[in-house]
Amino acid sequence: MSGSKMVRKQIYVTPEQDRLLALRAGQLGVTQSEVIRRALENVADTFTVEARKEVLREVAGIWRDRKDLPDFAKLRREGDERIDG
C-alpha cells in the first residue's frame, strides 16, 4: 500500500475486537490500521472473479446423481421446438 493515497475512516469496534486487533497488530509488528486494511483485502479477494469461478467449480455436478429431477435435455428440446415453430 505504500505510495497509495489513503482515505481516513472512523470505525467502531467492540472491546473484544479492540483487544484482538491490538493483539494481532503486535503479533505481526504492524499498526492496527494495517491489520484492518489486510482484513479488508482478504474480504475483497473472496469476491474476485477467480474466487467466484472456484466456487462454481466446487459445486459443478452436485445434482449429477439425482433421480428426482426432470430430463432437462428433453425440456430444452421441447422448448426449442416451440420457439422454432
Protein Blocks (a to p, Z undefined) as FASTA:
>chain_A
ZZiacddddddddfklmmmmmmmmmmnopafklmmmmmmmmmmmmmgmklmmmmmmmmgo
klmmpckbccfklmmmmmmmmmnZZ
